[in-house]
Amino acid sequence: MGPEEFHYLDKFNNQYFKNMREVRISSLYWVWDNLSSNSGSIRRKTIIELIPYPSLSKLLSELESEERYEDCQVVWDIMNLYEEHEKRGIYKQLF
């Protein structure tokens, strides 16, 4: 791999991950809206099994450093689901 290929690969990866993070945040909004409205399209257990808690924690710290507090609230609310299940012993370590 030459320096030019490395430059474009690095440029692609940074933009790609930035876009994926925004998609992830919008997906978390969708998850929280469906869960809070009790529409039945998603269950708490499904959220806990599919979204790793450490990744939510990392996302929350990134959003706090960018001062995106509205997004932080949604991530925090979803993280509170995990704490409830951990207290009951239902949450299992996936990763």
C-alpha positions as CSV (number, residue, x, y, z in Angstrom):
1,M,0.0,0.0,0.0
2,G,1.4,3.3,-1.0
3,P,1.1,6.6,0.9
4,E,-1.6,7.9,-1.5
5,E,-3.7,4.7,-0.9
6,F,-3.2,5.1,2.9
7,H,-4.3,8.7,2.8
8,Y,-7.6,7.9,1.0
9,L,-8.2,4.8,3.2
10,D,-7.8,6.9,6.3
11,K,-10.0,9.7,4.9
12,F,-12.7,7.1,4.0
13,N,-12.6,5.4,7.4
14,N,-13.0,8.6,9.4
15,Q,-16.0,9.8,7.4
16,Y,-17.5,6.3,7.4
17,F,-17.3,5.9,11.2
18,K,-18.7,9.4,11.7
19,N,-21.7,8.6,9.5
20,M,-22.2,5.2,11.2
21,R,-22.2,6.9,14.6
22,E,-25.0,9.3,13.5
23,V,-27.0,6.4,12.2
24,R,-26.5,4.6,15.5
25,I,-27.7,7.6,17.4
26,S,-30.9,7.9,15.3
27,S,-31.5,4.2,15.7
28,L,-31.3,4.6,19.5
29,Y,-33.9,7.4,19.2
30,W,-36.1,5.0,17.4
31,V,-35.6,2.2,19.9
32,W,-36.3,4.5,22.8
33,D,-39.5,6.0,21.2
34,N,-40.9,2.5,20.5
35,L,-40.1,1.3,24.0
36,S,-41.5,4.3,25.8
37,S,-44.7,4.3,23.7
38,N,-45.3,0.6,24.5
39,S,-46.0,-0.1,20.8
40,G,-44.8,-3.7,21.2
41,S,-42.4,-3.6,18.3
42,I,-39.4,-4.0,20.5
43,R,-38.8,-5.5,24.0
44,R,-36.5,-4.6,26.8
45,K,-34.8,-8.0,26.7
46,T,-34.1,-7.6,23.0
47,I,-32.4,-4.2,23.6
48,I,-30.3,-5.6,26.4
49,E,-29.2,-8.6,24.3
50,L,-28.3,-6.7,21.1
51,I,-26.7,-3.5,22.4
52,P,-23.6,-3.9,24.5
53,Y,-23.6,-1.8,27.6
54,P,-19.9,-0.8,27.3
55,S,-20.5,0.7,23.8
56,L,-23.3,2.8,25.2
57,S,-21.1,4.0,27.9
58,K,-18.4,5.0,25.4
59,L,-21.0,6.7,23.2
60,L,-22.3,8.7,26.1
61,S,-18.8,10.0,27.0
62,E,-18.2,11.0,23.4
63,L,-21.5,12.8,23.2
64,E,-20.8,14.6,26.5
65,S,-17.5,15.8,25.2
66,E,-19.3,17.2,22.1
67,E,-22.0,18.8,24.3
68,R,-24.8,17.0,22.6
69,Y,-27.0,16.7,25.7
70,E,-30.3,15.8,24.0
71,D,-28.6,12.7,22.5
72,C,-27.0,12.0,25.9
73,Q,-30.4,11.8,27.5
74,V,-31.6,9.1,25.2
75,V,-28.4,7.0,25.6
76,W,-28.7,7.5,29.4
77,D,-32.3,6.4,29.5
78,I,-31.4,3.2,27.6
79,M,-28.4,2.6,29.9
80,N,-30.9,2.8,32.8
81,L,-32.6,-0.3,31.4
82,Y,-29.5,-2.3,31.9
83,E,-29.1,-1.2,35.5
84,E,-32.6,-2.4,36.3
85,H,-31.9,-5.8,34.8
86,E,-28.4,-6.1,36.4
87,K,-30.0,-5.6,39.8
88,R,-32.4,-8.5,39.1
89,G,-29.6,-10.7,37.7
90,I,-31.3,-11.0,34.3
91,Y,-28.5,-9.2,32.4
92,K,-25.8,-11.5,31.0
93,Q,-22.4,-10.5,29.8
94,L,-22.3,-10.8,26.1
95,F,-18.9,-9.4,25.2
